[in-house]
Amino acid sequence: MKRRVAILSLVLLPALVAVVGFTVESGFLSLNEPRGAMPRVEGSEPSTGGFSSKNVEYEGFFRFPGADQLGQPVPGNPEVLTATGANIRGDYLYLTSWKNISIYDISRPLKPELEDTLPIGFKFENENVATNGDILLFSESLPGDALHVYDVSDKENIREISSVEGAGDHTTTCIMDCKWAYGSDGSITDLRDPENPKLMSQDWHEITGLNEDGAHDVDEYKPGFLVTSPISDSFQILDVREPLKPKVVARGKHPQPDDFLFHSGTWPREGQDKFVVMQGEKNFRTQCDRRQGPVMTYDKVEGTNRFALKDRYRVENGTYVDGAPAINALGCSAHWFEVHPTWKNGGLMALGYYEHGTHFLNVADNGQITRKGYFLPHAGSTSAAYWINRNIVYAVDYTRGIDILRYTGSGTDGPLTGANENGSGRG
């Protein structure tokens, strides 16, 4: 419970606190050096959606129930202000908000078609959408404490088939084709019979020796293997092929445990890649500084079970037309990210960056991170970015819904590596 309260306090505190707190924080601007490592991308192209670098085009706004056509946000859209993330399986996008579960056919990326929407009342928050395309999990932390299981095999008929009390962790991740689930608060749920799920007595935090602050998320980078994202501890590579007996395979040290949490991470190409990519998070900072959560690359130290930090990337505040806001509400950290389908020992990635919008970053073969492009939406706060194909990205935004972007810059050619298939490559 202590861990859950700590996580929820990061998420539920109103952004107004951050804005009001700016006058207090301004007395500590001496702590803002270094201000970040955000290189300028020359030129900014305004559009009806926002400002973007010249290699990012705004295609339009995602069609929600009630929208007549691809275009601007429609008043009353059920996902606006509450949609935080999605999961893509084949030609379908599974979107959850605090009020609905929706499935879209995205076989034509610029013309997504709604298949079904199921109202679920108010349930917070299911930040990490877990599905294998047959069942979908919704982790309810408030007002209840339950893991809900939905049958989504019929894309036009979403239906709840079961729930298990006590498993409403902040995030929950499917393990081994959703036969099991690991929750961020340590829960392990047996889903082999999805109509009769069972919360197990084991706590994976305790078994693996994670400190009492717990974790924010886990990512299954290949069947039975996880990257964990702890609050203040080293990230772990876990072997969970025996779900009730997880084993720590390797670790990577947290560089600033007093300043930010590991929000999410992944090891691309099913752990064959040179790099583990981790994302840090620090909410409700009105100005960017060295305490904010960076994007980080880690490389395995040869002959050890240890990963070493190679580089970190931070944003800074700006003038909007340069791709950076003058002030933040939810913070200067990225949130959910995905590597490009051609990623191999580095490459392109897309990130949802709260009030900084969507960033396109390149990771070089030595792990160094640089910005290649951006989209800064009008009055937006972007939660997640998803590659739909080589060039199209869906950006899920807390205040707007979903923007559709086209990236025309370098880094999208080359052979597909399997780095971004069926929900892989996401952190």
Secondary structure, DSSP 8 states (H G I E B T S, - for coil): -HHHHHHHHHHHS-HHHHHHTHHHHGGGGGGG-S-------S--EE-SSEEE-TTEEEEEE---TT-SSSBS--TT-TTTTT--EEEEETTEEEEE-SSEEEEEE-SSTTS-EEEEEEE--S-EE--S-EE-SSEEEEEEEESS-EEEEEE-SSTT--EEEEEEET---S-EEEETTTTEEEETTS-EEE-SSTTS-EE-S--HHHHHT--TT-EEEEEEEETTEEEEEESSS-EEEEE-SSTTS-EEEEEE--S-TTT-EEEEEE-TGGGTSSEEEEEEE--S-SS--TTS--EEEEEE-TTSSEEEEEEEE------STTS--SS-SS-SS---EEE-TT-SSSEEEEEE-BTT-EEEEEE-TTS-EEEEEEEEETT--EEEEEESSSSEEEEEETTTEEEEEEE-SSS--S---STTSTTTTB-
